[in-house]
Amino acid sequence: MCLICDRIAMIQRGENPYFVKELKTGYVVLGDHQHFPGYTLFLYKTHGDKSELFHLDLPERTAFLQEMTLVAQAVDAAFAPDKINYELLGMGDAHLHWHIFPRRSGDIGSYGNRGVGPVWWYPMEKMYDDANRPTKEELADMKRRLLSALERVIAARNGDGQAIG
């Protein structure tokens, strides 16, 4: 059982409302919960026995990392955060996937070190509260903004002679 594989199957069936765009190595999706507005995931296309970056051969690893960077650049353009945090964890789901968190001053309230720190210093029950699920309209707007920014970033990269997307 793999939640990421399940989500990818939903994308392939046209049933994942958070899906934004397919790239060469993965799928761009918005997070179900948006305590950190613009929270995005980049899901590696296949699972199999590839649960670590070093399991990928160099060309595939390079492409995956380059595309994750393009996604992060698009998140920055679409949502204008103060900073972006990146996570590639895998203990919950060993399927390779990046968490891209747009961060803003004060977004973890008084938690952490006087309100400063990583996203996991914010209580999970608050982060994943249903109040942080975007409405249909909010989700449509976020998807539109992210897709537009991603297409601009990819076009600019392609203009530099890089084959991405």
N, C-alpha and C positions, 0 to 999 in steps of 0.2 A: 504494500500500500504506500502510495506516494501522493501527497496533496498536490505537488507541483505537476506531476504527470496527469492527475485528474483535471487540474486547471487547463493544462495544454489540450487535453482531449475535448474539454468544453470549448476552447478556442477553435479547434478544428471542426467542431460541429456547429459553430456559430452561436454558441450559447453562453459565452463569457462576457457579461456586460462591461467588464473592466479592461478588456482587450483594446489596445491602441494601435499597434503595428507589429508586423512580422519583419524581422531582419534576417540576415544570413545565418547567424548562430543562435538566435533566440527570439523571444516574444516580449514585447513591451506591454506592461499592464499597470494600471493604477492600483494602489492598495485598496482593499475593501473598507478600511477605516482611515480617515484622513485627519487625525489629530495634528499631524504635521502636513499642512496643505501642500499637495503635489507629491506626496509619498508614492514612489514608483518602484516597481520590481522589473528586473530583466531576467527572464527565465531561459536557461540553456535549453536548446531544443530536445536533446536526448538525455536519457538517464543512464541506463545500463550500469557499467562498472566505473563510470567516470564521476567520482564524487569529490575530487580534489582538482585544483587548477593544474597541478603537475601531472595529472592523468591524461591531459590533452596534449597532443603533439604540438610542437612549437607554432606551426602556422595556424592551427585551430585556436590555440590559447591566445595568440596575438590578435586574431580576428575577434574573439570573444571579448577580450579586454578593450580593444579599440571601439567596438560597438557599445560596450558599457559606458565608455567615456563619452561617446556621442549622445547616448541617452541622458547622461548626467548633464551634459552641456545644454541639451534641450530642456531638461527640467529647470535648469538655471534660467534659461531664456523665458520659459513659460510662466514660472512662478516667482521669480526674483527673490530668492532667499538671501540671507546674510552669508550662509555657508552651506555646504552639502556634506553630509556624512554618508559613508559607504560601508556596507557590511556584506560579507560572504561567509555565512556561518555554517549551517548544515547539520547540526545535531538533531533538530526537529525533523527536517526533511533533507536527506543527504544529496538530493538532486541539486546540481549547481544552480544557484540563483543569487542575484545581487539585490540588496535592499538599498534604495537611493532615497535618503531622507533630506528634503529641503529644511534647513534650520533657520530659525529666527530668534532673536534675543527675547528671552522670557518664555519660550515655548514649553519649558518643563516646569513653569511656575516656581515654587519655592523648593522643589526637589533638587537633589544633586548637591553641588557645592555652591550654596547660596544662589540656586537657580541656574547654574552653569554645569554642563556635563553631557554625557552621551544619552541617546534616546532611551536606553535601557535603565536609566536612573529614574525615568518617569514610570509610575505604577502601570503595570500591564492592564489591570482592570479598568483604568481610566482611558488608556490609549485605545483599547479595543471595545470601549463602551459603544452601544448602538447609536448614541447621540453623535458619534464621529463618522457614521456612515453617510456618504453624500446622498442627497436626494437625486432623483432621476435627472432633474434639470442641472443640478450642480455637477453631477458626473458627466453629463453630455458636454457642459462647458469646459470642464477640466480636460476631457479627452480631446476636444477640438483644439484647445490651446496647446496641449502637449504634442498632438499630431502635427499641427502647423509648425511649431518650433522644431520638431524632429525633422520634418521635411526640409526646412530651411538649413538646418545643420548638415544634413546629408548632402543637400545640393551644393553647399559651400565646400564640403569635403570632396565631393566628386569633381568640383571645379578645380581642386588642387591635384587631380589625377589619382585620387584614392578610390578604389572600388569597394564601396560599402553599401549595404542595404539592398 
